[in-house]
Each structure stands twice: as C-alpha cells, then as structure tokens.
Amino acid sequence: MWIGSNGSDLQMETQLILVEVPELNSYALILPLIEGSFRSAIHPGTDGDVILCVESGSTKVKANSFSSCVYFHIGDNPFDLMNDAFAAVRVHLGTFRLLEEKTPPRIIDKFGWCSWDAFYLTVEPVGLWHGVQSLAENGFPPRFLIIDDGWQSINMDHEALLEDSKDLTGLGSQMLCRLYQFKENEKFAKYQAGTMLKPNAPKFDQEKHDKMFKDMVALAMKNKALKEETGDDSSLPEASIIEYLKEEEGLERGGLKALVSDLKAKFPCLEDVFVWHALCGAWGGVRPGTTQLDAKLTRAKLADGLEKTMNDLAVVMIVKGGIGLVHPNQAAELYETMHSYLADVGISGVKVDVIHALEYVAEDHGGRVQLAKAYYDGLSQSLKKNFGGSGLIVSMEQCNDFFFLATKQISMGRVGDDFWYEDPNGDPMGVYWLQGVHMIHCSYNSIWQGQFLQPDWDMFQTDHFCAEFHAGSRAICGGPVYVSDKVGCHNFNLLKKLVLPDGTILRCQHYALPTRDCLFKNPLFDGKTLLKIWNLNKFGGVVGVFNCQGAGWSPKGHKCKAYPQCYKSMAGNVSPDDVEWEQKASTAEFRGTQQFAVYLNKSDHLLLVKSNEKISITLQPSSFEIFTISPVHKLNEKAKFAPIGLENMFNSGGAIEFLEYGCSGSLCSVKIKVKGAGMFLAYSSGKPIEIILNGKKVEFEWTSNGILRFEVPWIDGVLSDALISIT
C-alpha cells in the first residue's frame, strides 16, 4: 500500500491505483489487466508520469499493440466502485468468479491452530498432537489444524535421490529442496495407529524442542561458514532431524492417515486438517527423475519490475536453486496425484504457498499467463474433486495474473505478509514494530483481493507482546481466527474474547476494510493517522481503531523500516457514518437511522450518538479500541432499544443471530437469539418489566442512563432465546 499524489511516487509492480478526484467528488480506478498472453502492471515514471508495463514473461512471446490491457472505472462511492469495476472485468475476461459467487472453506467460522511458528520445519507427530491437546484441554478446541511446511518428502539436488533432507533449519534451506514423492516424509510415515492414544504416549517439551532447534541452526551456520572459508565442511557433525517416535516391532506404519484418524478420535471437534505445499509441489518444485511426472530443472529469472520491488529471501533462494518444473501439460496430474493421496488419508484441504513462483520460469512455456492457466486449471480441477470445491487457502499470491486466472474456484487467500514474531532482519524497536505493518497490508489489500477471495488475516501468537493488538483485528476481520502458539504457550484470557467453548467464533458478515476517511492516508508513518477498519454484523456495525504508526515501506531501502518518531500516541475520531452500511442489503436500512448506541469494548463505555456525530479517541502505540455500533430502535413514543451483544467478546455484536421488535398496545417486546455466553449488553431507555431467557425469568441490571445487562449461559453451542418486555 502506498499513498501519494504524483505518478513518480508509485511503487514498482503496482496492481491497481485508486484515485480520489476532489473536483468531481468522485473516485477513479485504474486497473491493469491480462490480455492474450500478456499481463500488465503499473510502474512509476519520471516527471509525474505513470508507466503501464505489459509483459509476457518470455522473450519468445512478443506483441506490438494492445487493445484492452488496462481498465478505467469511475464512481462516487469507492466501495461500490470496486464492486462494479470488478464485476465488469469479470464479464470482460470470463476467467474468474467474484467472491459472492463462491462458497468459502467451512473453516471461515472456526478457530484453528497452525504448526508453523511452534515448530517451523521441525514439525512432527508428537509435537503436533500435544499442540492440539494443549488448546483442547483448556477449553479452546481447534476446529481445524494446519500442518505447515515440514511434513513433505523433500531433498536437495546433492542429497540421495529418495531420502529426506536433514538440512532443514529454517535458514532458507527448504527453499532449495524439491519434492521426491507425494507421500509424507519419514518422521510422519513412521507413526503407528494408536501411538498417541496409549497411556504411555510420548511426551513433548517445547522448551527442550526449541533448544534442539537452536542447536541445529547453530550447526548449520557453522557448516555454512566453514564451507565458505575452506570449501569443506566434513569435519563438522552431520545435520539431523528432531523426532520422538519409536516404532514398535510387529506394528505396521500408519503414517499421516493413522495420525489424522487418531487426532479426530481423541478430539472430536477437530473437523478439518489442512497441509501446506508450494504451488510447484515444494519450494524447489519436483525433483527430476523421482516421480512419474516430467519435471525439468528450470532456471528462475526475475522480470525487471519484480527485481526492483523488495529484497526477499524466498526470491533469492528460488533464483539460486531454480525450480523443478513439471511440464504444464502435466500440471493437472501433479495436483491430482498429490491431492488424491492426501484426501485418501483424511486431509480435507491444502494451504498452497509460493504462488508467485510461476512468473520466474515461463520462458519456454508460452509466457507467464499461459503457464499460469495450465497450473491454475489443474489446481481448480483437483480442488473440486478432492477437497469439496473449497478446501484451499492460497498464500504469497499477490500478483494479478493469479487473481484473474486462478479464482474461478479458489475462494480464500492470505492478504498480508507473514505474521513475524520479530523482524528476521533485525528489530530496532523490540518485538512490535512490524505488527502494524501486517495490519495495514491486510486491510488495504482486502480492498481489491476481497473482490475475488475471502481475505485471510493469517495466524498470530497469543503470547506475543502485541497479541491483543492482533486479536482485536482478527475478531472483526470477517475470516477465520487461528493461532500458531507454541505448545503450552497460550493466553487463555485473550482467547476467551475470540473463541467460544465449541471452537467457533463470532464472525462478521463482510470482510474488514479501511474506512473512507483512511483510504488516502498513511496510517503507518505520517505521524497523525489512526487506522480505522469497518465491518458489518447481522444487526449492526463495528469499527476497529488501531494505532499502527511506527514502521513502513522504505522505497530507497526496498524493505520495511522503523519510523520511531511516529511511534507515539495518536488522536482520531469515530462516527456511525464510518460504517459502509450499504455493502450488505440487510444493513442498508441503517444509513437512515438517526441515533446509535455505541459501545467501546476496551473502555467498557456505552454512549448514544447521532449518525454523523464524532467520538474522539486517543490511542497509545500498538493499541486499539473496538466500537460496536447498534441502531437505536424506537419501540413506541417513549421506549427505545439497541442491543450491543456480548460485552466479554471483542466482536460483541457478532453474538446477535436474530432480532425482532414487536408492540401490542403499550407493551413492547424484543426477541433476541444469542450465540455464545457471557454478559449481554444493551441500551434500553426504560427499565424492562421482565426478561425471559431460555424459557425462564432471569435477573438483570438496569441503570437510569439506559444500560441493561444480563448473563447468558453456555448451553453446548445452542443459541439462547431472550424475550425482553418493555413498556
């Protein structure tokens, strides 16, 4: 995301430009497209010019004229503008479907756990088991599990053809590895059915595991230094992997299938298990000569535009090692072979990463658009056949040829960079300076990516310094909530504000986007702007306000850097008019509401405001506030009511599943169905006569300023029925 007023200020490989036109009180969209075998992107020019770069990705595919390589659209509402523009492009290209036309993965409403930050590449069955158990036994059962990078059978070109690599320390070494078979690696394959269900099942110690991992990294660094200095590292010990399983004689290996089966038997709430893989199979593709597929080691070459964007380890390593590229006419077979096996062993979805890799290896395959078509068509076919049509999350996919060519079937994708516990390049301001950057990436990228996919805001860790900061954004992002906590390292009090006892969440009805007054501001390092994101619940709205100032993109350095002078308290304001009510038909009527009840979750403060009235707020660095905004309904001449929801949850209003007002003479009623448990909060101008909850009269608190509270119990996930009678 970049803000400016001059074409020369644009960043390389810009995927779209949204322009504010104050003279016309309107907005314009400039959207590069694909045309034939070419794709377009915007580059900065000189003297304020804007350059449209049209490229094929192959020196063998050339053209000298184009008729529809960029699309312009104008409108007076920036959010309607995006919807209308992409609907028009969808008809023009006919190569993708909009989000509203597809079914998202069922994990969208659930809480999950991902193995990545707990283990990185050292993930194995015992640690995985204890990770799920650690959450489930403490009242937060994961409904989905993502087994991230580290489960595949991969190795490097200099290693034995059909043996797992032992050099997987997380220093980028995995990016030089290639897939040699589609089944799980040895440390997963040796799992035997029932192993973790036994009383004497292997234990797991996260602290010891982390120490072993650090030792592995230290050894790898010594090996690397010695090899660079002498050309020989034979005097150092051989690298090894971490594993805890000991096979029992006489028992067959059960592998991934037995592990998934045992996990679901022990933890019945666990519905979905996803696994990670790269678009080309593994980071380095498929190793030639190891499978039935025609894989060829292909040199990776960056286009000039991409080379001038950011410095990135993944790109450097892929360029260094190249990709074992399966011939595009076998792309469908690649995914079918891999996914049919995974589906057979109980895997219900995949997280597909390194999407950008195709643009480096298109020279001999008709260019990047033609290569992408073959791969994405194969991926879509497999998704429909093996994972119910929706069991897929994409990652590292922020190139427009992916969105225009791959999203007929795919319906969920990550919209930001990785969650980094700390900056791997050095953290000048502690463990928090990159956290606001992550939030800005997710919210602003969703403006365009949300047209195609359900935005996924990625995992975070609940014991991080900024965990609550992340949790507040995830609560109202509109997508799934999942964490990557190390085993036993959880903030359960924080999780209680996000997750219900059955592992479901209170999800918003839209996806979170920046408010209109933030669209052309820089909430990262302008020293004055708070990030505000809006979303919709079934019967109200929500605005999250976050102080993200302190770090951001450096055009000169080609990376994010700290702006410590901006890491300070910041003031702003919030209004009910910040919510884009018209973006859902069910909430459009609230635009005409005269009065709203607004609840500040962190401050625990309820107030009444007019629709355009501004509420002032000041936030410290890396802190936030969530405003739940509920229309005040006039029941009769003297009684008014507005439900807030569960005040103990960050997304309070997401708890309201049904709302109906009624009046008979002077007696009025409010019927509410509530999801979850805790203290229900509402505004009621008059004291209720009684409240019937789940068929029984219950006690309630009411104060003369209209604050109404009553306790809602947890009844095994069943909605609670509340009937509030008021005169």
C-alpha positions in Angstrom: 0.0 0.0 0.0 1.3 3.4 -1.0 -0.2 6.9 -0.7 0.7 9.8 -2.9 -0.3 12.4 -5.4 2.3 12.0 -8.1 2.8 9.2 -10.6 6.5 9.2 -9.8 5.7 8.2 -6.2 4.1 4.9 -7.3 5.9 1.7 -6.3 7.1 -0.9 -8.9 4.6 -3.6 -9.9 1.6 -1.7 -8.6 -1.5 -3.9 -9.2 -4.1 -1.1 -9.2 -4.5 2.6 -8.5 -7.5 4.2 -6.7 -7.6 7.9 -7.3 -9.6 10.5 -5.4 -10.9 13.3 -7.6 -11.9 16.1 -5.2 -13.0 18.4 -8.1 -15.7 15.9 -9.0 -16.3 14.5 -5.5 -15.7 11.1 -7.0 -13.1 8.3 -7.4 -11.4 6.6 -10.3 -9.9 3.1 -10.6 -7.0 2.3 -12.9 -6.8 -1.5 -13.2 -4.1 -3.3 -15.2 -5.5 -6.5 -16.9 -4.3 -9.6 -18.7 -4.7 -9.6 -22.5 -3.9 -12.7 -24.5 -0.5 -13.9 -23.3 0.4 -10.7 -21.5 -0.3 -9.2 -18.1 0.0 -5.6 -17.1 1.3 -3.7 -14.0 1.9 -0.1 -13.2 5.4 1.3 -12.7 6.4 4.8 -11.7 7.5 7.2 -14.4 9.6 10.3 -14.4 8.2 13.9 -14.1 4.9 12.6 -12.7 4.3 10.1 -15.5 2.7 6.6 -14.9 4.1 3.7 -16.9 1.9 0.8 -17.9 4.2 -2.3 -18.2 2.8 -5.0 -20.4 4.8 -8.2 -20.3 4.6 -11.9 -21.3 7.4 -13.3 -19.1 9.1 -14.8 -22.1 11.4 -13.4 -24.7 9.7 -15.7 -27.2 6.3 -14.1 -26.8 6.1 -10.6 -28.2 3.5 -8.1 -29.4 3.4 -4.5 -30.5 -0.2 -3.5 -29.9 -2.8 -4.0 -27.2 -6.5 -3.1 -27.1 -7.6 -3.9 -23.6 -4.7 -4.1 -21.2 -6.0 -1.7 -18.6 -9.5 -0.8 -17.4 -10.8 2.6 -16.0 -13.8 3.0 -13.9 -15.3 6.0 -12.1 -17.9 6.3 -9.3 -18.9 8.4 -6.3 -18.5 5.6 -3.7 -15.1 3.9 -3.5 -16.5 0.6 -2.3 -19.3 0.4 -4.9 -16.7 1.5 -7.4 -14.6 -1.6 -6.6 -17.6 -3.9 -6.8 -18.8 -2.5 -10.0 -15.4 -2.4 -11.7 -14.5 -6.0 -10.9 -18.0 -7.1 -11.9 -17.3 -5.5 -15.3 -13.9 -7.1 -15.6 -15.3 -10.4 -14.6 -17.7 -10.3 -17.6 -14.9 -9.0 -20.0 -12.3 -11.6 -19.1 -14.6 -14.5 -18.2 -11.6 -16.2 -16.4 -12.6 -15.7 -12.7 -15.5 -15.5 -10.4 -16.2 -13.0 -7.7 -16.2 -13.9 -4.0 -20.0 -13.6 -3.8 -20.4 -16.3 -6.4 -18.4 -18.9 -4.5 -18.5 -20.9 -1.3 -15.7 -20.2 1.2 -14.0 -23.1 3.1 -16.0 -24.1 6.2 -13.1 -23.1 8.4 -14.2 -19.5 7.9 -16.4 -19.6 11.1 -13.9 -21.6 13.2 -10.9 -21.4 15.5 -7.8 -23.2 14.4 -4.2 -23.9 15.1 -1.2 -23.8 12.7 2.1 -25.6 13.4 4.4 -23.0 11.7 5.6 -20.7 14.5 5.5 -23.6 17.0 7.9 -25.8 15.1 8.8 -24.3 11.7 10.3 -27.1 9.7 10.8 -29.4 12.7 7.1 -30.3 12.9 6.5 -33.9 13.7 3.5 -36.0 15.0 4.2 -35.9 18.8 4.6 -32.1 19.0 1.6 -31.7 16.7 -0.6 -33.9 19.0 0.4 -32.0 22.1 -0.3 -28.7 20.4 -3.9 -29.7 19.7 -4.3 -31.2 23.1 -2.9 -28.1 24.9 -5.7 -26.0 23.4 -8.5 -28.5 23.6 -7.9 -29.5 27.2 -8.0 -25.8 28.2 -11.4 -25.1 26.7 -10.4 -24.0 23.2 -10.8 -27.0 20.9 -9.3 -26.2 17.4 -11.9 -27.0 14.8 -9.2 -27.0 12.2 -5.5 -27.8 12.1 -2.9 -26.6 9.5 0.2 -28.8 9.3 2.6 -26.3 7.8 5.8 -26.7 5.9 7.9 -29.7 7.2 5.7 -32.7 6.5 6.7 -33.4 2.9 9.3 -35.7 1.4 11.8 -33.3 0.1 15.6 -33.1 -0.5 18.3 -31.1 -2.3 20.0 -31.9 -5.6 23.2 -33.1 -3.9 21.4 -35.4 -1.5 20.4 -39.1 -2.0 17.6 -39.3 -4.6 14.9 -40.9 -2.3 15.8 -39.8 1.2 14.6 -36.9 3.3 16.8 -33.9 3.6 18.4 -33.4 7.1 19.3 -29.8 6.4 16.0 -28.1 7.3 16.9 -25.4 9.8 14.7 -22.6 8.6 17.6 -20.6 7.1 16.0 -20.8 3.7 17.4 -24.3 3.1 13.9 -25.7 2.4 13.7 -23.3 -0.5 16.4 -25.3 -2.3 14.5 -28.6 -1.7 12.4 -30.4 -4.2 9.6 -33.0 -3.8 10.7 -36.6 -4.4 7.5 -38.3 -3.6 3.9 -37.3 -2.8 3.6 -39.2 0.5 4.6 -37.8 3.8 8.2 -37.8 4.9 9.8 -40.4 7.2 9.1 -38.8 10.5 5.4 -38.8 9.7 5.3 -42.1 7.9 6.6 -44.0 10.9 3.6 -43.0 13.0 1.7 -46.2 14.1 -2.0 -46.3 14.7 -3.0 -45.6 18.3 0.5 -44.5 19.4 -0.7 -41.2 20.9 -3.8 -42.7 22.4 -1.9 -45.0 24.7 -1.3 -44.2 28.4 2.5 -44.2 27.8 2.3 -42.0 24.7 5.4 -39.9 24.0 5.7 -36.6 26.0 6.7 -33.3 24.5 8.7 -30.5 26.0 8.5 -27.3 24.0 11.5 -25.7 25.8 13.7 -28.7 25.0 12.5 -28.8 21.4 13.4 -25.1 21.0 16.9 -25.7 22.4 17.4 -28.6 20.0 16.2 -26.4 17.1 18.6 -23.6 18.1 21.5 -26.1 18.2 20.5 -27.3 14.7 20.6 -23.7 13.4 23.9 -23.0 15.1 25.4 -26.2 13.5 24.0 -25.2 10.1 25.6 -21.7 10.4 29.0 -23.3 11.4 28.8 -25.6 8.4 28.0 -22.8 6.1 30.8 -20.6 7.4 33.3 -23.4 7.2 32.3 -24.4 3.7 32.6 -20.8 2.6 36.1 -20.5 4.2 37.6 -23.8 3.3 35.3 -25.4 0.8 34.9 -28.4 3.1 32.5 -29.0 6.0 33.3 -32.7 6.5 34.9 -32.1 9.9 31.6 -31.0 11.5 28.9 -33.4 12.6 26.2 -34.3 10.1 22.9 -32.5 10.4 20.0 -34.4 11.9 16.2 -34.0 12.3 14.1 -33.9 15.5 11.8 -36.8 16.1 10.3 -38.5 19.1 8.6 -41.6 17.8 10.0 -45.1 18.4 8.4 -47.7 16.2 7.1 -50.9 17.8 8.1 -54.1 16.2 5.3 -56.1 14.6 3.1 -53.0 14.0 2.5 -51.5 10.6 3.3 -47.9 9.9 0.1 -45.9 9.8 1.6 -42.6 8.7 -0.4 -39.4 8.1 -3.7 -41.4 7.8 -3.4 -43.0 11.2 -2.3 -39.7 12.8 -5.3 -37.8 11.4 -7.6 -40.6 12.4 -6.3 -40.7 16.0 -6.4 -36.9 16.3 -10.1 -36.9 15.3 -10.9 -39.8 17.6 -9.3 -38.0 20.6 -10.5 -34.5 19.7 -14.0 -34.8 18.1 -14.3 -31.1 17.5 -11.4 -31.3 15.0 -13.2 -31.2 11.7 -10.6 -30.2 9.2 -6.9 -31.0 8.8 -5.1 -28.9 6.1 -1.5 -29.4 5.0 0.9 -26.9 3.3 2.5 -27.2 -0.1 4.0 -24.9 -2.7 2.3 -24.3 -6.0 5.0 -26.2 -7.8 4.9 -29.1 -5.3 7.7 -27.8 -3.0 9.7 -24.6 -2.9 12.1 -26.0 -5.5 9.4 -27.9 -7.4 9.6 -31.6 -8.1 13.0 -33.3 -8.3 13.6 -34.7 -11.8 13.7 -38.4 -12.1 11.9 -39.2 -8.8 8.2 -39.3 -9.9 6.2 -40.3 -12.9 6.0 -36.7 -13.9 8.1 -34.9 -16.5 9.9 -32.4 -14.2 12.8 -30.3 -15.6 15.2 -28.1 -13.6 14.3 -24.7 -14.8 16.3 -21.5 -14.3 14.4 -18.8 -12.4 14.7 -15.3 -13.8 13.0 -12.2 -12.4 11.3 -9.7 -14.6 12.8 -6.2 -14.4 9.8 -4.9 -12.5 9.8 -7.6 -9.9 13.6 -7.3 -9.4 13.1 -3.6 -8.4 10.4 -4.3 -5.7 11.5 -5.8 -2.3 14.5 -7.8 -1.3 13.2 -11.2 -0.2 14.9 -14.4 0.9 12.4 -16.6 -0.8 13.0 -15.0 -4.1 16.8 -15.0 -3.7 16.8 -18.8 -2.9 14.5 -19.7 -5.7 16.6 -17.8 -8.2 19.7 -19.6 -6.8 18.2 -23.1 -7.0 15.8 -22.8 -9.8 12.5 -24.9 -9.9 11.9 -28.5 -10.8 9.0 -27.5 -13.0 6.5 -30.2 -14.0 5.6 -29.7 -17.7 2.4 -27.6 -17.9 0.6 -30.4 -19.7 1.0 -32.5 -16.6 0.0 -29.8 -14.1 -3.4 -31.3 -13.5 -1.7 -34.7 -12.9 0.6 -33.1 -10.4 -2.2 -31.9 -8.3 -4.4 -34.9 -8.8 -1.6 -37.3 -7.7 -0.8 -35.2 -4.6 -4.3 -34.3 -3.5 -6.0 -37.7 -4.1 -3.4 -39.2 -1.8 -4.0 -36.5 0.8 -7.8 -36.8 0.6 -7.5 -40.6 1.0 -5.5 -40.2 4.2 -8.1 -37.8 5.7 -6.7 -34.4 4.8 -9.6 -32.1 3.9 -7.7 -29.1 2.5 -4.4 -27.5 1.5 -2.7 -24.3 2.1 -0.9 -23.5 -1.2 2.0 -21.2 -1.0 4.7 -19.7 -3.2 2.1 -18.8 -5.8 4.4 -16.2 -7.3 6.9 -18.8 -8.5 5.4 -19.3 -12.0 6.3 -15.8 -13.2 10.1 -16.7 -12.9 10.0 -19.9 -15.1 7.8 -19.1 -18.0 10.4 -18.5 -20.7 9.9 -21.8 -22.6 6.2 -22.3 -21.8 4.4 -19.5 -23.8 4.9 -16.9 -21.1 3.5 -16.5 -17.6 -0.1 -16.2 -18.5 -0.2 -19.4 -20.5 1.8 -21.3 -17.8 -0.4 -19.9 -15.1 -3.6 -21.1 -17.0 -2.3 -24.6 -17.1 -1.4 -24.8 -13.4 -4.4 -22.9 -12.1 -6.8 -25.0 -14.2 -5.2 -28.2 -12.8 -5.4 -26.9 -9.3 -9.1 -25.9 -9.6 -10.0 -29.3 -11.0 -8.3 -31.1 -8.1 -9.9 -28.7 -5.6 -13.3 -29.7 -6.9 -12.6 -33.4 -7.0 -10.6 -33.9 -3.8 -11.4 -31.1 -1.4 -15.1 -30.4 -1.8 -14.5 -27.4 -4.1 -13.4 -25.0 -1.3 -10.8 -26.7 0.9 -7.9 -24.4 -0.1 -6.1 -21.3 1.2 -3.7 -19.5 -1.0 -0.6 -17.6 0.2 2.0 -15.4 -1.4 -0.4 -14.8 -4.3 -0.4 -11.0 -4.7 0.2 -11.0 -8.4 -2.8 -10.0 -10.6 -2.4 -12.9 -13.1 -3.3 -15.2 -10.1 -6.4 -13.3 -9.3 -7.6 -13.0 -12.9 -6.8 -16.7 -13.8 -7.0 -18.8 -10.6 -10.1 -17.7 -8.8 -12.9 -19.5 -10.6 -12.8 -22.0 -7.8 -10.4 -20.7 -5.1 -12.3 -18.7 -2.5 -9.9 -17.8 0.4 -6.4 -16.3 0.4 -4.0 -14.6 2.7 -4.0 -10.8 2.3 -0.8 -9.8 4.1 2.8 -10.7 4.8 3.6 -13.4 7.3 3.0 -12.8 11.0 6.5 -12.2 12.3 7.1 -12.7 16.0 10.1 -10.3 15.4 11.7 -9.0 12.3 14.1 -11.6 10.9 16.3 -8.8 9.6 16.7 -7.2 13.0 14.2 -5.5 15.2 15.3 -1.9 16.2 12.2 -1.2 18.3 11.6 -4.5 20.1 9.1 -7.2 19.0 6.4 -4.9 17.9 7.4 -2.5 15.1 6.3 -4.8 12.3 2.9 -5.6 13.8 1.1 -2.5 12.5 2.6 -3.1 9.0 0.9 -6.5 9.0 -2.4 -4.9 9.8 -2.1 -2.3 7.1 -1.2 -4.9 4.5 -4.2 -7.0 5.4 -6.8 -4.2 5.4 -5.7 -2.3 2.3 -5.0 -5.4 0.2 -8.5 -6.6 1.0 -9.9 -3.6 -1.0 -9.1 -5.4 -4.2 -8.3 -9.0 -3.2 -11.7 -9.2 -1.3 -13.4 -8.9 -4.7 -12.1 -12.4 -5.5 -11.3 -14.1 -2.2 -12.3 -14.2 1.4 -9.4 -12.3 3.0 -7.4 -14.4 5.5 -5.5 -12.2 8.0 -3.1 -15.1 8.9 -2.2 -16.6 12.3 -0.7 -14.9 15.3 0.7 -16.0 18.7 -1.3 -15.2 21.8 1.8 -14.8 24.0 3.3 -12.1 21.7 3.9 -8.6 23.0 1.2 -7.3 20.6 -1.1 -10.4 20.8 -4.1 -8.3 21.9 -3.4 -5.9 19.1 -3.6 -8.8 16.6 -6.6 -10.4 18.3 -8.6 -7.2 18.1 -8.1 -7.1 14.3 -8.8 -10.8 13.8 -12.1 -10.6 15.8 -13.6 -8.2 13.2 -11.7 -9.2 10.0 -14.5 -11.4 8.8 -12.4 -14.5 8.3 -11.2 -17.4 10.4 -9.2 -17.0 13.6 -6.2 -19.2 14.1 -3.1 -19.1 16.1 0.4 -20.6 15.9 1.2 -20.7 19.6 4.0 -22.9 20.8 2.8 -25.9 22.8 1.6 -24.7 26.2 2.3 -21.0 25.5 -1.2 -19.5 25.4 -3.0 -16.5 26.7 -6.3 -18.1 27.5 -7.9 -14.9 28.8 -7.3 -13.3 25.4 -8.6 -16.4 23.6 -11.9 -16.1 25.6 -12.6 -12.8 23.8 -12.3 -14.5 20.4 -13.3 -18.1 20.7 -16.4 -19.9 22.0 -16.1 -23.2 24.0 -17.1 -25.2 20.9 -14.3 -23.8 18.8 -16.4 -21.4 16.8 -16.1 -17.6 16.5 -18.4 -14.6 16.3 -17.6 -13.7 12.6 -18.6 -10.5 10.9 -20.7 -10.7 7.8 -18.4 -8.8 5.5 -14.6 -8.5 5.3 -12.8 -5.7 7.1 -11.8 -2.6 5.0 -10.3 0.8 5.8 -12.9 3.5 6.5 -13.5 6.0 3.7 -11.5 8.7 5.6 -8.5 6.4 5.8 -8.3 5.4 2.2 -5.9 8.1 1.1 -4.0 8.5 4.4 -0.8 6.8 5.6 -1.6 5.2 9.0 2.0 3.8 9.2 4.3 6.8 9.3 2.5 10.1 8.6 2.5 10.8 12.3 -1.1 11.7 12.5 -3.5 9.0 11.2 -5.1 6.1 13.1 -6.1 3.0 11.1 -9.9 2.6 11.2 -11.4 -0.6 9.7 -15.2 -1.2 9.4 -17.3 -4.3 9.2 -20.9 -5.5 9.4 -22.7 -7.8 11.8 -26.2 -9.1 11.1 -27.9 -6.2 13.1 -25.2 -3.6 13.5 -21.7 -2.4 12.5 -18.3 -2.4 14.0 -15.3 -0.1 13.7 -11.8 -1.1 14.9 -9.3 1.7 15.5 -5.6 0.8 15.7 -2.5 2.9 16.2 -0.2 1.3 13.6 2.2 4.2 13.4 6.0 3.5 13.7 7.1 1.4 10.7 6.5 1.0 7.0 7.9 0.7 3.5 11.1 2.4 2.5 11.3 3.0 -1.3 15.0 3.6 -1.1 15.8 0.5 1.1 13.3 -1.7 -0.7 12.1 -3.0 2.6 10.1 -2.1 5.7 11.9 0.1 8.2 11.2 1.7 11.6 10.0 5.3 11.8 10.5 5.7 15.6 9.5 9.4 15.5 5.9 8.2 14.7 5.7 5.6 17.4 3.7 7.7 19.8 0.1 8.4 21.0 -2.3 9.4 18.2 -5.7 11.1 18.3 -8.7 10.5 15.9 -12.4 10.1 15.8 -15.1 7.6 15.0 -18.7 8.0 13.8 -21.5 5.6 12.9 -21.2 7.0 9.4 -17.8 5.4 9.1 -19.6 2.1 8.6 -20.5 1.3 5.0 -24.0 0.1 5.7 -25.0 -0.3 2.1 -22.4 -3.0 1.4 -24.9 -5.6 2.6 -28.6 -5.4 1.7 -29.6 -6.5 5.2 -27.9 -3.4 6.8 -28.5 -0.8 4.1 -31.6 0.5 6.0 -29.4 1.6 8.9 -28.0 4.5 6.8 -31.1 6.5 7.7 -31.0 5.8 11.4 -31.0 8.9 13.5 -29.4 7.6 16.6 -27.0 4.8 17.5 -25.8 3.1 20.7 -22.0 2.8 20.6 -20.0 0.5 22.9 -16.3 0.9 23.3 -15.1 -2.6 24.2 -11.8 -1.9 25.8 -13.0 1.2 27.7 -16.3 -0.6 28.7 -18.2 2.6 27.8 -21.7 2.9 26.3 -23.0 6.1 24.8 -25.7 7.4 22.4 -24.7 9.5 19.4 -26.3 10.8 16.2 -25.3 9.1 12.9 -22.8 11.9 11.9 -21.6 12.6 15.5 -17.8 12.1 16.0 -16.4 10.3 19.1 -12.9 11.4 19.9 -10.3 8.8 20.9 -6.6 8.8 21.7 -4.6 5.6 21.4 -1.1 4.7 22.6 1.3 3.0 20.1 0.3 -0.6 19.2 -3.0 -0.3 21.0 -6.6 -0.3 19.8 -10.3 0.2 20.5 -13.3 -1.6 19.1 -16.6 0.3 18.6 -19.7 -1.8 18.3 -22.4 0.4 16.7 -26.1 -0.6 17.1 -29.1 1.3 15.6 -31.5 2.6 18.2 -35.0 1.3 17.5 -38.0 3.4 18.6 -40.4 0.8 20.1 -43.2 3.4 20.9 -43.5 7.0 21.9 -41.3 6.7 24.9 -39.3 3.4 24.7 -36.1 3.0 22.7 -33.8 -0.1 22.5 -30.5 -1.1 20.9 -28.8 -4.4 21.5 -24.9 -4.4 21.7 -24.2 -8.1 22.3 -21.8 -9.9 24.5 -19.5 -7.4 26.1 -16.9 -10.0 27.0 -16.2 -10.7 23.3 -14.2 -8.4 21.1 -16.9 -8.6 18.4 -19.8 -8.1 20.7 -22.4 -7.6 18.0 -21.5 -10.8 16.3 -23.3 -12.7 19.1 -26.7 -11.5 17.9 -28.1 -14.1 15.4 -31.8 -13.0 15.4 -33.5 -9.7 16.4 -37.2 -8.9 16.2 -39.2 -6.0 17.7 -42.9 -6.1 18.4 -45.6 -4.0 20.2 -49.1 -4.7 21.4 -50.7 -1.7 22.8 -48.3 -0.2 25.4 -46.4 -3.4 25.9 -43.4 -3.9 23.6 -41.1 -6.9 23.2 -37.6 -7.5 21.9 -36.8 -11.1 20.8 -33.1 -11.9 20.5 -31.2 -15.1 19.8 -27.7 -15.0 21.2 -24.7 -17.1 20.2 -22.1 -17.6 22.9 -22.1 -16.9 26.6 -21.3 -14.1 29.0 -22.7 -10.7 29.9 -25.2 -9.4 27.3 -25.3 -5.6 27.0 -28.0 -3.4 25.5 -29.3 0.1 25.7 -32.9 0.4 26.9 -34.4 3.8 27.6 -36.8 2.3 30.1 -36.5 -0.5 32.7 -37.8 -3.8 31.3 -40.7 -5.4 33.0 -39.0 -8.8 32.8 -36.5 -10.8 30.8 -37.3 -14.4 29.9 -34.1 -16.3 28.9 -34.4 -19.8 27.5 -37.9 -20.1 29.0 -37.1 -18.8 32.5 -37.3 -15.5 34.1 -33.8 -14.1 34.9 -32.3 -11.3 36.9 -31.0 -8.2 35.1 -29.2 -5.0 35.9 -30.6 -1.7 34.5 -29.4 1.8 35.3 -31.2 5.1 34.7 -28.8 6.0 31.9 -30.3 3.1 29.9 -27.6 0.4 30.4 -29.1 -3.1 30.5 -27.1 -6.2 31.4 -28.0 -9.9 31.9 -26.0 -13.1 32.0 -26.3 -15.6 29.1 -25.2 -19.2 29.9 -23.3 -21.6 27.6 -25.6 -24.4 26.5 -23.4 -26.6 24.3 -23.5 -24.2 21.4 -27.3 -23.9 21.2 -28.5 -20.3 20.7 -30.0 -18.7 23.8 -33.5 -17.1 23.4 -34.1 -13.9 25.1 -37.5 -12.1 25.4 -37.3 -8.6 26.8 -40.6 -7.0 27.7 -40.7 -3.1 28.0 -43.5 -0.6 28.4 
